[in-house]
């Protein structure tokens, strides 16, 4: 039996006019209202480290271009932290400088583009128990080939964890009210839980569960010698982030800063199949 949530039925035209039929997508009604799954809000770094503990891990986008120096200075470079808890760790990135620096520090890393299957095959990178693609897909304009390529790093029981900023985080709404957008200059996309699930499952990754995450307090820093206006902006930002933490952590988790999708491979319609 269909309910009001199963289809989207527009309101009547006029008081006594005819009702418009629901739009259809192929043989099914076009459902425009989506109910989000139940989720828990977590600390992103702790979640990834717990998932990686004792497992063979491949870290895609490990170099964290533009923030690596800051992360290393604060002891927060995720690749370094993953190395402490995983049984083995491989890094993959397209940033030549970052790969060279990590290799000089003794990490097993490869200069490769997951969108190009030959890159992974040529490097002979073995399948991992866990593939981490953290804060990567929002930088990629051809996300389909990228997700297809990740199958070359997986076996049938591999877990893929994708993290990305949340399109509907509360701070985005607050920024819009102020006539600005808070966005990394290299980003080309925003994802909601539904669009993220759609693109993952279209490319052979079954989403088993979602989480949301909140950014750490120290991610917004007051400038040491900034202007009064700059300090006020940081103060206002902290107020919004505080509200975001309170609301997302209790009643509305999908207003949190970011999304975490935990996935397993299933045979994609096209592209590489998972390896055993």
Secondary structure by P-SEA (a helix, b strand, c coil): ccccccbbbbcccccbbbbbccccccccccccbbbbcbbbbccaaaaaaaaacccbbbbccccccccaaaaaaacccaaaaaaacccbbbbbbccaaaaaaaaaacccccccccccaaaaaaaccccccbbbbccccccccaaaaaaaaccccccccbbbbbbbbbcccaaaaaaaaaccccccccccccccaaaaaaaaaaacccccbbbbbbcccccccccccccaaaaaaaaaaaaaaaaaaaaaaccccccccbbbbbbbbccccccccccc
